[in-house]
Amino acid sequence: MKKGLSAPFPKVLLRLLLLVLIISSLGLFVTGLMKYDELQREKEALQREKEALELEIEELQYLIDCPVDYDYIIRVAREKLGLHMPDEIIYYTDYNK
């Protein structure tokens, strides 16, 4: 039997292989945690966007469902067209800008 390099070499190789396996496992674990954190932040942002869009849908549904009567016409004329009644006095300030 040959002695010398052949006996300790498998132990060193096994320890080195085990060390590489542990380091690569830790690297994959940390990478997975970072990806998970990124996906959680993206999920929260999408949830906030979803809530904002649901609120906008409710507002638009209200506008669709509200009756077209005199008060509605007056409100649209004021808000959208900037019109006013003939007997009203309008004051303009820089505060609104």
C-alpha positions as CSV (number, residue, x, y, z in Angstrom):
1,M,0.0,0.0,0.0
2,K,1.1,3.5,-0.8
3,K,1.1,6.0,2.0
4,G,1.8,9.6,1.9
5,L,-0.5,11.9,-0.1
6,S,-3.3,9.3,-0.7
7,A,-4.4,8.9,2.9
8,P,-5.1,12.5,4.1
9,F,-6.2,13.7,0.6
10,P,-9.7,12.2,0.7
11,K,-10.4,13.8,4.2
12,V,-9.2,17.2,3.0
13,L,-11.2,16.9,-0.2
14,L,-14.3,15.9,1.8
15,R,-13.9,18.8,4.1
16,L,-13.4,21.2,1.2
17,L,-16.4,19.8,-0.6
18,L,-18.5,20.2,2.6
19,L,-17.3,23.8,3.1
20,V,-18.2,24.6,-0.5
21,L,-21.6,23.1,-0.1
22,I,-22.3,25.0,3.1
23,I,-21.1,28.3,1.6
24,S,-23.2,27.8,-1.6
25,S,-26.2,26.8,0.5
26,L,-25.9,30.0,2.6
27,G,-25.5,32.0,-0.6
28,L,-28.7,30.5,-2.1
29,F,-30.6,31.1,1.2
30,V,-29.6,34.8,1.4
31,T,-30.4,35.3,-2.3
32,G,-33.8,33.7,-1.7
33,L,-34.5,35.9,1.3
34,M,-33.6,39.0,-0.7
35,K,-35.9,37.9,-3.6
36,Y,-38.7,37.2,-1.1
37,D,-38.3,40.7,0.5
38,E,-38.4,42.3,-2.9
39,L,-41.5,40.4,-3.8
40,Q,-43.2,41.4,-0.6
41,R,-42.5,45.1,-1.2
42,E,-43.9,44.7,-4.8
43,K,-47.0,42.9,-3.4
44,E,-47.6,45.8,-0.9
45,A,-47.2,48.4,-3.7
46,L,-49.6,46.5,-5.9
47,Q,-52.1,46.2,-3.0
48,R,-52.0,50.0,-2.4
49,E,-52.5,50.5,-6.2
50,K,-55.4,48.1,-6.1
51,E,-57.1,49.9,-3.2
52,A,-56.7,53.2,-5.0
53,L,-58.2,51.8,-8.2
54,E,-61.1,50.3,-6.2
55,L,-61.8,53.7,-4.7
56,E,-61.7,55.3,-8.2
57,I,-64.1,52.6,-9.4
58,E,-66.5,53.4,-6.6
59,E,-66.4,57.1,-7.4
60,L,-67.0,56.5,-11.1
61,Q,-69.8,54.1,-10.3
62,Y,-71.4,56.8,-8.1
63,L,-71.2,59.2,-11.0
64,I,-72.8,56.7,-13.3
65,D,-75.6,55.9,-10.9
66,C,-76.4,59.4,-9.8
67,P,-79.5,60.9,-11.5
68,V,-79.1,63.6,-14.1
69,D,-81.2,66.3,-12.5
70,Y,-80.9,70.1,-12.1
71,D,-78.4,69.9,-9.2
72,Y,-76.2,67.4,-11.1
73,I,-76.1,69.8,-14.1
74,I,-75.2,72.7,-11.9
75,R,-72.5,70.8,-10.2
76,V,-70.9,69.6,-13.5
77,A,-71.1,73.1,-14.9
78,R,-69.3,74.5,-11.9
79,E,-66.7,71.8,-11.5
80,K,-65.9,70.8,-15.0
81,L,-66.7,73.9,-17.1
82,G,-65.9,76.6,-14.5
83,L,-69.3,78.3,-15.1
84,H,-71.3,80.2,-12.5
85,M,-74.8,81.7,-12.0
86,P,-75.4,85.2,-13.4
87,D,-76.0,86.7,-9.9
88,E,-72.9,85.2,-8.3
89,I,-69.8,87.1,-7.5
90,I,-66.6,85.2,-8.1
91,Y,-63.4,86.2,-6.2
92,Y,-60.1,85.0,-7.6
93,T,-57.1,84.6,-5.3
94,D,-53.6,83.3,-5.7
95,Y,-54.4,80.8,-3.0
96,N,-56.0,78.3,-5.4
97,K,-52.9,78.1,-7.6
